[in-house]
């Protein structure tokens, strides 16, 4: 099990530390505390990221995912 800290999570998903702390507070990202410090299990984060994928319509007629032609 590889543990990541907030700084590493920020680099991984390109988010601000304040966003990561807010998501943790709202239980929107898998994490736990060790001696009061947030830690993230790498595998759980990668699985969580896969679950966050969404297909968006690009809004261009006849192009992009989600657009039927």
Residue pairs with C-beta under 8 A, 6 or more apart in sequence:
1 41
1 42
1 43
2 41
2 42
2 43
3 34
3 39
3 40
3 41
3 42
4 12
4 39
4 40
4 41
4 42
4 45
5 37
5 38
5 39
5 40
6 17
6 20
6 21
6 38
7 17
8 40
9 15
9 20
9 29
9 40
9 45
10 16
10 17
10 20
12 45
13 45
13 49
20 29
20 38
21 38
22 28
23 29
24 31
24 38
29 40
29 45
29 48
30 40
30 41
30 44
30 45
30 48
31 38
31 39
31 40
32 38
32 39
33 39
55 65
55 66
56 65
56 66
57 64
57 65
57 66
57 67
58 64
58 65
58 66
58 67
60 67
61 67
62 69
